[in-house]
Amino acid sequence: MSEATTPINKSPGRVFYWVERIGNKIPNPFLLFVYLILVLMLATALFSWLDVAVKNPATGELIKVNNLMSVAGMQWIFPNIIP
C-alpha cells in the first residue's frame, strides 16, 4: 500500500504569509497614485485622438473626451489638482 499523503496546510499563518508577500511587492501608495494618474492621462490622450464621445442620458448632450496631456488639459489639471 502506498503511504497516505498529508493534507495541504490551510492554516491562517500560511494565508498571512501570502498576503505579506503580495503586499511587499506592491509599490508605495504615493507611487501607485502617480502611476494611475499617468495611465489616466495616456487614456484621455488616446480616447481624445480617437474622437470618443458619450451621450448624457439626462440632457442628450454629446460629451467629448478632453485630452489631459494637451496644453489646455494641463492648464485645467494644475488649478484643479487640490479642490
Buried (B, 14 or more C-beta within 10 A) or exposed (E): EEEEEEEEEEEEEEEEEEEEEEEEEEEEEEEEEEEEEEEEBEEBBEBBEEEEEEEEEEEEEEEEBEBBBEEEBEEEEEEEEEE
